[in-house]
Amino acid sequence: MDNILIIVDLEAIIGIEDLCDEETNEKLLYKEISTIVDSIPSSINIYLCYSHNDGILPDSVKELNRDINIVEKIKNIDFNIKYNMAFLIGFHGKKSDKCRFPHTFRSEIDELLLGGKEVGEIEMIVNLLSYHNIPVSLISTECEVINYLNYNCIYHDINGEDDILIYERLKNDVINAVNSKPDVLRFDGSEVKIFFNQHVLNMIKELMLCIKTSFKDTIDFFNYLPNLHIPLNYIIKRDMEIMYQNIFKYKPESLAVIKDEHIKKLLNKNIDELSHMDLYEILKCFLSLCEGDKDE
């Protein structure tokens, strides 16, 4: 029986505008995945790998019209299975791209080089699949990203028409991709290098952390990637502790002075629900209010 591997990220799912709006994002994720799955013949086994954050799909997204094999994170893909092709769905651009939610694996990474050329997650995953002789037949992302990719596959632009037309076009793109005969791309065995932002470099030095930044090739990079999250998450934890302290230090006497609806929404969350970016935005707001008080 034929097998298709579908690797899904969140940021370039059709209609995603606010990564904090989990309820809306869950519905959009389900709608896109179900459109894709329903467009693939039932005779084909589907392996769906969710690569966003912890890799755990919302329960509602798992309630599809057919059985599929769900894989949590790229590291758990069984490459002993022979996949006829792979789809990359919902993948964003790299850190330097002018698109929605641009980043490269982690926000702390300023640049990722493959053989001296800056690349993003799409290029690295395609290269990983090439190593395992898996052709990529469909990539769904933004036109800003599509414009510089030069793979011989079908591209689905997530922007453009109204809802009905864009999902109809997605359905047609999936059908065409399934019926295509994509070639396996040549694996690029070049060295991979990570360049972190200055804050992370300072924290690595201050906390005396050991983080690998050069890799023999793409396979070496993906093998190390789970280990990379440990020290970076530790840095985030330290950052959050400091931000908590400063938020309480610079908190205005009355929250009524806060006019920003987004900040108001964040302040209504339980403290354990606030992300690193949430805390940063709250602190930035409080500091700006303090500066305003000094100017008066």
N, C-alpha and C positions, 0 to 999 in steps of 0.2 A: 504493500500500500504506500502511496505517496505521502510525504510529510512536508508541511510548511511551518517555518519558524517565524513568528511575529514578535518583534521586540518593540515595546511601547514605552514612551516617556510621556510626560504630562504637558510640558510647557507649550508645545505646538499642536495640541489637540484643538480641533476646530471649535472656535467660540470662547476659548479660555482667555479671560481678561484680568482676573484677580486670583492669584494663587491662594489667597486666604479664604476665598469663598468656596469652602469644601463641598457644600450641598450642591451648588450649581456645577462645579467641576466634576463631581461624581456622576451627575446626569449626562454631561457632555461626554465624559469618558465612556460611559455605557453606550451612548448613542453611536459613537464612532466605532467602538469595538464591535458592537452588534451588527452595524452596517457592513463591516469588513467580513466578519465571520459568516453572516448570512449570504454573502456573495461568493463564498468558496464552496465548491461541490462537496457533498456529504461523504464522498468516497475518499476524501483527503483528510489525513490526521492533522490537527492543528496544535502546535505547541506555542503557547502565548507566554512570553516573558515580560513581566512588568519591571522596568528598571528605575522607576522614580522612587526616591527616598529609600524606605525600608523594603520596597519591592512587594508589599502586600496590597493586593487589589481590594477595593471596597467590596463587601459581600454582595451588594446589589449588582455589581458589574459581573459577578460570577454567574448570575442567573440568566444565562443565554439560552437560545433556542436549541442548542446542541451541546454535546459533551466536548470539552477541549481539555488539553493538558496544560495546567498552569504552572509556571516556573517563577520563583521569586529571585530576582536579580540575575544579571548576566553570569555571575560566577557559578550559578547552579545549572546552567544549560548543559545538557548531556550531549557532548559533541561526538559520542560514539554512534548516535542515531544519524542516519543518512537523510539530510534535509534536501529536498529538491530545489528549494529557494527560500529566501528570507525577505520579510518586509520590515522596514523601519518606519514606525508610526509615531507622530507627536514629538519628533526631535527638533530641538531649538538650534540656533546658531552658536558659534563660539563666542568667547568673551568680547572680542573686538568687533563683532558684527553689529550692524544697525538693524536690530530686530527686537521682537518681544522677548523679554527674559533671557538675554544673552549671558551665557556662562560656559565654562569648560569643566565639567565634572563637579567642581567645587567653586564657590564664589571666591575662595582664597587664592585660586590659581589665576594668575594674570595672563599666562601664556603657556601653551603646550606645543612643543615642536616635535615633528616626526621627520628625521633626516634634515633638520635645519629649517623646515617649513612649518608655519603655524597651522595647526589643525584643530578641529573641534571633535565632539563626541561622535558625530556621524562618520567622519573619516576614520577615526580609530576603530569604531565597531565594524565598519565595512572591511577594514584591514584585518581585524580579528577573524571575521567570517571567511575572508579569502584564505587565511592560513588553514582553516578547516574545510576548504574546498566547497564553500556554500555560496552560490551566486545570489546577489541582491537584485530583485526584480521590481521592487516598489519602494520609494522613499516619499513620505508625506511630511512636508515642512513648509516654511514660508518662502515666498518668491525671492527674497533677499538672499536666502541660503542656496536655493536652487540655482541662482544665477552663476555661482562660482563652482558648483559641483559638476564634474564632467564624466559621471558614470553612465554606462550604456544600460539605463533602466528606465522605468516609467516614473515620472515625478507627479505627485499630487500637490498642487498649490492650495493651501488651506484658506487663502483669502479670496475675496471676489464676490461671487453671486449671493443671492439670498439662500436661506437655509435649505429649501427644497432642492434647488439646483446644485448646490455644492455637495450635498450628500448623494445625489444622483450621479454626479461626476465621480465621486469617490467610489461608488459601486462599480461604475464602468471601468475605472482605473484598476480596481482589484481584479475584475474579470479579465481584463487585458493582460495584467501582470501574471495571473495564474496560467494563462494560455501562451505566455511568451517563453522563449528558450534563452534565458540569460546566460552569459558566459561567466565562469569564475574569474575574478580579477586576480592579477598577479600580486602575490603577497610582497609588501614592502618591508624588508627586514632591517630597516634603518634604526639607528638609535633614537630613543625618546627622551626628551628633557622637560622637566617642570620648572616654571618660574613663578614663585609665590609673590604676593603683594608685600610691601615693605612692613606692614604691621605684623604679618605672620613671621617674616624673617626676624624682626625684633623679638617677638615672643619665643621663637625657637631658640634664639641666643639666650634670652633671659631665663627661660625655663630649662635650658640645657637639654632640649629634645633632639632626638636623632631621627631625621626624616630623609628617606632616599629620594633623590631628585633626578638621577640619571639611570636609564634602563637600557639593557642590551637591545631590546626590540619591543614591539607591541605586546607580545605574549608575556614578556617579563613585566611590563607595565600592568597588564590586567591581573596577573598573579599577585602583584603587590598592592593593587588598589584597595582591597578590604583593609589592609594594614595602615594605609594612608589616613583613613577616616579616624583612627584612634587618637593620634596626637592632635589632629586638627579639631576634633570634637573637644579635646581637653582644653585647647586654646579658647574655643568658644565658651566653654564652661567658665573659665577664668574671666573672660570678657564680661559674661553675663553677671557674675558676682560683683564686679566693679560697677557695671551699669545699674544694678539694683541699688547699690549704695548711693550712687550719684542721683538716681531718680528720687529717692527719699530725701536727699540733701537739697535738691533744687525744686522739689514739688511746690507749686504755688499754694498759697494759703487757702484759696478757693478754686475748685476746678471749674467754676462757672466762667472763668476768664478764657477757657479753652473753647475756641470756635470751630476748630477743625473736626469735621464729623468722623473722619477716619481715626483720629486720636481718641475721640470720645468712645468709639466702638472698641478700640483696644483696651481702654481703661475699664470697660465693663466686663472684660474677660477675667477668668480666674488667673491668678498669677502663674500657675503651673502650665497654663495654655499659651503663654506668651513666648514667641520665638526670639531668637537673637536679633533679627531685624525689627520685630515689634518693639523690643526694648530700646533699640537704637533710635527708632522714630519718636518714641515717647520722650526719651532723654533729650533728643534734639529740639523737640517742641518746648520742653521745660526750660532748657538753656536759652532758647530764643526769647522766651517770656522774661527770664531774668535780665537778659541784655536790654530788653525793652524798658524794664523798670529802672535800670541804671541810666538810660537816656532821658528819662522824664525828670 
